[in-house]
Amino acid sequence: LARLIGHHYADFDGFVVLHGTDTMAYSAAALSFLLEHLGKPVVFTGAQVPVGRTRSDAARNLLTALEIAAARHPRAGTVRMPEVGLFFNDVLIRGTRAKKVESQQFAAFKSENYPPLARAGINLDFNDSSIRLLPAAQLHVHQQLEEKVAVLRLFPGITEAVVTAVLGVPGLRGCVLETYGSGNAPTAPWFLNCLAKACANGLYILNVSQCEEGRVVQGHYETSARLTDLGVIGGDDITTEAAITKLMFVLGLGRNEAEARHLLSHDLRGEISPM
């Protein structure tokens, strides 16, 4: 997708990507990172009900996505949404903030920890203050993603064998650690030792909350105080979808450890809100 958009970037004013709903949020986040200095709209959309069925939502989603991709500021005439977005049902969501939350209703996606970029009713109402500004630089298309990453979701009663199995996958370079609340995790010695060993071996661990709202604040409670010292990187209010694709993107850049840690802990494409 990134290569195709880069190849045809000068030929079109905007792009609409038709995508299956189950992994759409992951693809939207990944493309957000790959398309650096994006100055045109890229809108993901799809349907809960296939287009051939009577009550399909496909036509409405597609037509609105096309309208968003073609939208211009009424006065300035500039691009209205120079970033990757995901439109579904009646809401336009930043690509790095989208999460699928429903499998049976038309309102399938939610904007997590960030206001929608637009809402579609009788009119298409853009939330211009929440949309990224036009970049000053030219588009740069990245094409490398590191596939050796994983997600480890904590749960009460998780065992050392499970944690060791995930963190010890041969060749693993990065792991999203889904913790409780504001980034809290077990304080059992065996668990902390597993994290310490993994970080010492060069594994990048990104701490993301299991909560749909709020953010990770490592050290706010005793149960997360040790994580920073061990080398775990706080993910702030990033979504799991954006976190895993950001790991793939940053580790694919081939930067040194200091640069990689800096990129992982700072906002790149609107995936992290300022404190």
ZADRENBA-697395 format. One line per 8 residues: number of its first residue (from 1); for each residue y, z, x of C-alpha. Coordinates in pm, whole numbers, m for minus. Each point is the difference from the previous one (the first is absolute). Example, Ala and Ser with C-alpha at 12.3 -4.5 7.8 and 13.67 -1.06 7.14 Angstrom:
// residues 2
1 = m450/780/1230 ~ 344/m66/137
END
This chain:
// residues 275
1 = 0/0/0 ~ 245/91/275 ~ m68/m324/186 ~ 36/m209/m318 ~ 332/160/m91 ~ 126/m36/354 ~ m102/m367/8 ~ 179/m80/m328
9 = 283/252/32 ~ 274/m260/42 ~ m129/m211/m290 ~ 31/252/m285 ~ 246/260/m126 ~ m272/248/m97 ~ m375/49/m26 ~ m237/127/m269
17 = m347/120/100 ~ m273/15/m267 ~ m245/274/91 ~ m279/210/m146 ~ 123/339/m113 ~ m251/226/178 ~ 135/m59/351 ~ 342/m146/m82
25 = 190/310/117 ~ m176/m14/339 ~ 84/m369/47 ~ 361/50/m107 ~ 40/281/252 ~ m170/m194/279 ~ 216/m307/m59 ~ 311/218/m1
33 = m78/108/356 ~ m104/m343/122 ~ 318/m172/m123 ~ 269/159/215 ~ 364/m80/m90 ~ m106/m157/m328 ~ 301/m153/m172 ~ m163/m153/m308
41 = m196/147/m292 ~ m378/17/16 ~ m136/118/m336 ~ m360/103/m59 ~ m135/m9/m354 ~ m323/m42/m194 ~ m158/103/m327 ~ m214/271/m151
49 = m149/m249/m248 ~ m109/m346/123 ~ 230/m288/m92 ~ m260/m165/m223 ~ m15/291/m245 ~ 221/26/m307 ~ 177/325/94 ~ 43/m78/369
57 = 305/138/177 ~ m20/m274/265 ~ 265/m239/m136 ~ 266/267/m51 ~ m56/149/346 ~ 9/m342/167 ~ 313/m121/m180 ~ 189/320/80
65 = m114/m10/364 ~ 132/m355/26 ~ 332/110/m151 ~ 23/285/254 ~ m77/m236/289 ~ 279/m232/m114 ~ 257/271/m77 ~ 339/1/170
73 = 290/242/m13 ~ 225/m118/m286 ~ 319/18/209 ~ m100/m45/365 ~ m283/m244/m67 ~ m212/165/270 ~ m369/89/m22 ~ m53/283/m249
81 = m315/147/154 ~ m51/m81/371 ~ m327/189/36 ~ m362/11/m113 ~ m36/128/m355 ~ m273/43/m258 ~ 76/m82/m363 ~ m230/115/m276
89 = 43/56/m375 ~ 370/85/0 ~ 75/145/341 ~ 80/m139/347 ~ m118/228/282 ~ 63/m11/374 ~ m309/m131/178 ~ m33/312/214
97 = 31/235/m301 ~ m246/m150/m247 ~ m313/176/m118 ~ m252/m108/m263 ~ m39/285/m249 ~ m161/m159/m306 ~ m306/m217/m63 ~ 10/m29/m381
105 = 370/m31/m87 ~ 255/m271/79 ~ 226/243/188 ~ m234/m3/298 ~ 237/81/287 ~ 236/282/87 ~ 285/25/248 ~ m80/308/205
113 = 283/217/135 ~ 257/m276/m55 ~ 185/m147/m299 ~ m106/m343/m132 ~ 195/m297/137 ~ 36/m153/m346 ~ m115/35/m360 ~ m76/m287/m234
121 = 85/38/m368 ~ 209/m241/m199 ~ 200/m31/321 ~ m107/24/362 ~ 186/305/129 ~ 12/34/380 ~ 54/335/169 ~ 207/m151/279
129 = 66/331/175 ~ m373/42/64 ~ m60/m349/139 ~ 6/m64/375 ~ 300/m183/143 ~ m17/m353/134 ~ m109/12/365 ~ 228/m127/275
137 = m289/m134/209 ~ m232/m294/m63 ~ m345/43/m150 ~ m268/103/247 ~ m358/m45/m120 ~ m252/239/154 ~ m361/m111/m18 ~ m207/281/152
145 = m152/292/m191 ~ m228/261/156 ~ m313/29/m214 ~ m148/308/169 ~ 159/255/m234 ~ m128/239/m264 ~ 104/240/m276 ~ m129/359/m6
153 = 69/181/m327 ~ m34/378/19 ~ m169/199/m275 ~ m101/365/m36 ~ m334/47/169 ~ 25/m297/235 ~ m239/49/289 ~ 29/m40/373
161 = m263/m273/m13 ~ 212/m212/m236 ~ 320/41/201 ~ m180/m68/327 ~ m168/m309/m144 ~ 331/m156/m109 ~ 211/93/302 ~ m283/m91/234
169 = m52/m357/m120 ~ m44/m207/318 ~ 318/m187/88 ~ 209/164/m273 ~ 371/m14/88 ~ 178/148/m300 ~ m72/221/m300 ~ 198/95/m310
177 = m69/367/m72 ~ 53/72/m370 ~ 95/367/m15 ~ 99/246/m271 ~ 349/62/m136 ~ 271/m34/264 ~ m247/m89/276 ~ m227/304/3
185 = m350/1/143 ~ m280/247/81 ~ 66/242/286 ~ m366/50/87 ~ m51/m23/379 ~ m259/m275/m33 ~ 243/m218/m199 ~ 289/49/242
193 = m234/m67/292 ~ m106/m330/m161 ~ 362/m109/m32 ~ 86/112/352 ~ m293/m188/149 ~ 81/m316/m196 ~ 369/5/99 ~ m91/69/363
201 = m222/m308/m8 ~ 297/m216/m106 ~ m53/m9/m377 ~ 320/m27/m205 ~ m23/228/m304 ~ 260/m45/m273 ~ 38/292/m244 ~ 53/m115/m363
209 = 6/221/m308 ~ m251/m47/m281 ~ 282/75/m246 ~ 162/m298/m173 ~ 347/148/42 ~ 163/208/273 ~ m45/m28/374 ~ m180/135/304
217 = 193/269/186 ~ m220/110/288 ~ 56/362/89 ~ 150/96/m336 ~ m307/216/m63 ~ m238/167/241 ~ m276/m240/m107 ~ 186/m293/159
225 = 176/177/288 ~ m263/m96/261 ~ m22/m369/m88 ~ 310/m114/188 ~ m109/189/312 ~ m335/m174/m16 ~ 163/m344/m11 ~ m24/m79/m371
233 = 292/m216/m120 ~ 177/100/m321 ~ 19/m282/m253 ~ 288/139/m210 ~ m16/m158/m349 ~ m190/m316/89 ~ m278/m117/m234 ~ m359/m27/119
241 = 15/m377/m56 ~ 307/m32/219 ~ m133/250/255 ~ m326/m182/71 ~ 168/m340/21 ~ 276/143/219 ~ m265/135/237 ~ m161/m344/9
249 = 338/m162/68 ~ 133/239/263 ~ m328/19/192 ~ m18/m379/m13 ~ 330/m23/188 ~ m160/126/320 ~ 276/251/80 ~ m42/304/224
257 = m73/342/m151 ~ 361/121/m9 ~ 122/m317/m171 ~ m289/m4/m246 ~ 60/363/m99 ~ 370/m69/m47 ~ m68/m299/m225 ~ m259/189/m206
265 = 232/294/m60 ~ 311/m204/m90 ~ 87/m227/m289 ~ m59/m371/64 ~ 0/m173/m341 ~ 122/259/m248 ~ m334/184/m5 ~ 156/337/93
273 = 297/164/m170 ~ 267/179/204 ~ m16/379/m15
END
